[in-house]
Amino acid sequence: MMTRTLPRRLGRALLVVLAAIGFAASARADVGQIKVATGQVSVDRKGQSLPAKVGMPLETDDVLRTGADGSVGITMRDNSLLSAGPNSILSLERFEFDPTTQQGRFDARLRRGTLAVVSGRIAKKTPQAMTVRTPSAVLGVRGTEFVVSVDE
């Protein structure tokens, strides 16, 4: 009887541990969230184009696209605020953040359109830890608010 119960208990314990690891991994994958989306807005993720919706979690490597009538507002985990205007393409290339130490790294790329940013805790703690790349420049965030525009 003992030999049958022990494997079942170990199996259940293993499932609980694996579920906890999976939950922690998925929590780390979320780097931000869509707070506002108007008009045509989509998120390209792992080869799929998904319609952007308020509350949608975002991941590193997501590409946000807005149409001629679209705009999107994003809050990142470090409380950075990003707002992309019409006809924009914004890539969230890298986001790492430790809420305990406030240390991290945030790299984004604006391929086209407009982007307004209010930097969060990463840039406030270590200003050189946040960059926005465009086709012709790399912007190192030194202040707390800025706007970038990229023409086609």
C-alpha positions in Angstrom: 0.0 0.0 0.0 2.8 2.4 0.8 4.5 1.8 -2.5 1.3 2.8 -4.5 0.7 6.0 -2.4 4.2 7.3 -2.6 4.4 7.5 -6.4 1.0 9.2 -6.6 2.1 11.8 -4.0 5.4 12.4 -5.8 3.5 12.7 -9.1 1.1 15.3 -7.7 4.0 17.2 -6.1 5.8 17.2 -9.4 2.7 18.5 -11.2 2.4 21.3 -8.6 6.1 22.3 -9.0 5.8 22.2 -12.8 2.7 24.4 -12.7 4.4 26.9 -10.5 7.4 27.0 -12.8 5.1 27.5 -15.8 3.2 30.3 -14.0 6.5 32.1 -13.1 7.7 31.8 -16.7 4.5 33.2 -18.1 4.5 36.1 -15.6 8.1 36.9 -16.6 7.1 36.9 -20.3 4.6 39.8 -19.8 6.6 43.0 -20.2 3.7 45.4 -20.4 0.0 45.8 -21.2 -2.1 47.6 -23.7 -4.1 50.3 -21.9 -5.7 52.1 -24.8 -6.2 51.0 -28.4 -8.3 53.0 -30.9 -8.8 52.4 -34.6 -6.7 49.7 -36.4 -4.0 48.3 -34.0 -2.4 44.9 -34.2 0.3 42.9 -32.4 2.7 40.7 -34.4 3.8 37.8 -32.2 5.7 34.7 -33.3 4.5 34.9 -36.9 0.8 35.8 -36.0 -1.0 39.1 -36.3 -3.3 39.5 -33.3 -5.9 42.3 -32.9 -4.8 44.6 -30.1 -7.2 44.8 -27.2 -7.2 46.8 -24.0 -5.7 44.6 -21.2 -3.7 42.5 -23.7 -0.3 41.5 -22.1 2.7 42.2 -24.3 5.9 40.2 -24.6 9.5 40.9 -25.7 9.8 40.8 -29.5 6.1 41.9 -30.0 5.7 44.4 -32.9 2.8 46.8 -32.6 1.3 48.2 -35.8 -1.2 51.0 -36.0 -3.3 51.9 -39.1 -4.1 55.3 -40.5 -6.8 55.7 -37.9 -5.0 53.8 -35.1 -3.2 54.7 -31.9 -2.1 52.6 -28.9 -1.1 53.4 -25.3 1.1 50.9 -23.4 2.2 50.7 -19.8 5.3 48.7 -19.2 6.1 46.8 -16.0 8.5 49.5 -14.8 5.7 52.1 -15.4 7.1 53.4 -18.6 4.3 54.9 -20.7 4.4 54.6 -24.5 2.0 56.0 -27.0 2.2 55.3 -30.7 0.3 57.3 -33.2 -1.2 56.5 -36.6 0.8 54.5 -39.2 3.4 53.4 -36.6 5.5 50.3 -36.3 7.0 49.8 -32.8 9.1 46.8 -31.8 9.6 45.9 -28.1 13.0 44.4 -28.6 14.3 43.9 -25.1 12.8 44.3 -21.6 14.3 43.2 -18.4 13.2 44.6 -15.0 13.9 43.7 -11.4 11.2 45.4 -9.3 13.3 45.0 -6.1 16.4 46.7 -7.4 14.7 48.8 -10.1 17.5 47.7 -12.4 16.8 46.6 -16.0 17.1 47.2 -19.6 14.6 48.5 -22.1 15.2 48.6 -25.9 12.6 49.5 -28.4 12.7 50.3 -32.2 10.4 52.7 -34.0 10.4 51.8 -37.6 7.8 54.2 -38.7 5.3 56.7 -37.2 5.3 58.6 -33.9 6.1 57.6 -30.4 5.7 59.5 -27.2 7.4 58.2 -24.1 7.3 58.9 -20.4 10.2 56.9 -18.9 9.6 54.6 -16.0 11.8 53.2 -13.2 14.4 51.6 -15.4 15.5 55.0 -17.0 15.1 56.8 -13.7 17.4 54.4 -11.9 19.9 54.0 -14.8 19.3 56.5 -17.7 21.5 54.7 -20.2 19.5 51.5 -19.7 16.7 52.6 -22.1 17.1 53.2 -25.8 14.8 53.8 -28.7 16.2 53.0 -32.2 15.0 54.5 -35.4 16.2 53.8 -39.0 18.6 56.7 -38.7 19.4 57.2 -35.0 19.7 55.6 -31.6 18.2 57.7 -28.8 19.5 57.2 -25.3 16.9 58.2 -22.8 18.3 60.8 -20.4 15.1 62.7 -19.5 11.7 61.5 -18.5 9.6 62.6 -21.5 10.2 62.7 -25.2 8.6 62.3 -28.6 10.1 60.6 -31.7 8.8 60.8 -35.3 10.0 58.6 -38.2 8.8 59.3 -41.7 8.6 56.5 -44.3 
